[in-house]
Amino acid sequence: MRKFDQELSELHHQLIEMGTLAESMVSIVLKALEDVTLDIEESLHASEDMLDEMQNTIDKEVVRILTVYSPVATDLRYVLTVSHVTSSLERIGDQTTNVVSLLQLMMARSATKPEPRIIQMGQAVLEMLHGAIGAYINRDEKEAEKYRNRDEYVDSLNDQIMREVLSEEVALEALKGEPNIAGPLAQILIARALERIGDQACNICDQVPTLLGDNP
């Protein structure tokens, strides 16, 4: 195997490891939404630090490969898309820590538990992320399109959560200054963070046509 091919293979394995870690972080957050008694903050922040280190390592390797080998055609497309994918994975990690912070705030300020649709959103974005990473790794444009289309479902859940949490009754009580609306607001922000994870999964899917040279 040529040295260049070997280094591309190593880059590929590093990307898979980063994707696996990001996916595990979303899975852990989903478990915390399902069971609010779980204490995952410390382990999640440790995973986020590791994810950041992985991104830095991979991005430096991408720059080195571009500088040393000046790849062309398929190899060039692959190396360039790797940076886009690592950026999306890092942002997914950021959103998982946002969800945990909001969940802690919600539980500290109210007795509210996550709405069932938030759990549905978490399950949907985890499935999207798993599918997006798989589609990119396997260079499967059909699978990428399949999981990208799941974004409409996630968006619809987000809209439903907004309508259900900010009901007319809650709004009227808030205007009267009676309740603590930290719970409802935290749920809306949690849903928004989950939606952004879905958006980043879509961004990974969007790299597949570029990788295959199908984009103009």
Summary of the structure (lengths in Angstrom):
residues: 216
radius of gyration: 19.6
end to end distance: 31.6
largest distance: 71.9
contacts: 714
relative contact order: 0.14
helix: 85%
strand: 0%
